[in-house]
Amino acid sequence: MSSDVSLRLTIVCENSVGKPLPLLGEHGFACLIDCRAGRILFDTGRGATLLPNLSVMGIDPGSIEAIVLSHGHDDHTGGLLPLLKVIGPRPVYAHPGIFAERYHQRTDARRAIGMQASLGELESAGARLRLLEEFTELGHGLWFSGPIPRKTRFETGDPALVCIDERGENIADPLEDDAALAVQTPKGLVVVLGCAHAGMVNTVEHFRRRLGTLPIHVIIGGTHLGPSSAEQFEATVHYLQQLGSTRVCACHCTGLQQTAILQNRLPKRVFFASVGSVLEV
């Protein structure tokens, strides 16, 4: 990075491609973070696009110093094993709940969406797991949220995301492993979301409580507003309006339609972050 840039975020995996390059899209998310703490990969996509997209963008996968996982869904963790097989041992930071068995169910069909690679496979490929259950500074100015308290009334979670109880019945997945990152910059905090299953407002407020009165400069990543209720969407828009000048770079589970509505409601503050998008602070 140049001396006047303290942070560079590059979207490596996402549902869509927005640049005229031979990049690939898939339903998933991965963001490369270049900051004072080093080169960190936040999430790894579903597995089909991470390595090809890094190659097209001229990024050496071996330059990745550590990996952080936002939660255990396969569209955020599927690229981890293939990556480790290429680059070898690396620290992998996540909540210990990432290996939970979990499913997606909207009709009678129940689809497994948990992490596909086993703990043994990942460790054999070089994963040096650092399982964190609390708010942690991973490096200079780079913060891992740890568990995010659910305080808002309107961020109630996605009812299609379930676990199975001892009787074989569906129960709501608490997604206790849902985590995010915050990077301190001279302009304020940049909050990087995986899916914000704990709620985007809950996540941002968690960082504000822990890191004081720093302004929120940018929120980037999946917000899970795509499948949200109308009440949650409106309350989230109101919250963003109250934040003032905060920019939102939305993608993945935000959904194209909801992102377009956000752009209309918050002009010049909301942007779509497709594969290849780069944000510098």
Helices and strands as residue ranges (DSSP letters): E 7-13, E 30-35, E 38-42, H 50-56, G 61-63, E 66-68, H 74-77, H 80-87, E 90-94, G 96-99, E 103-105, E 110-112, H 119-125, E 127-131, E 136-139, E 142-144, E 161-164, E 170-172, E 180-185, E 188-193, H 200-211, E 216-222, H 230-243, E 247-251, G 252-254, H 256-265, E 270-272, E 278-280
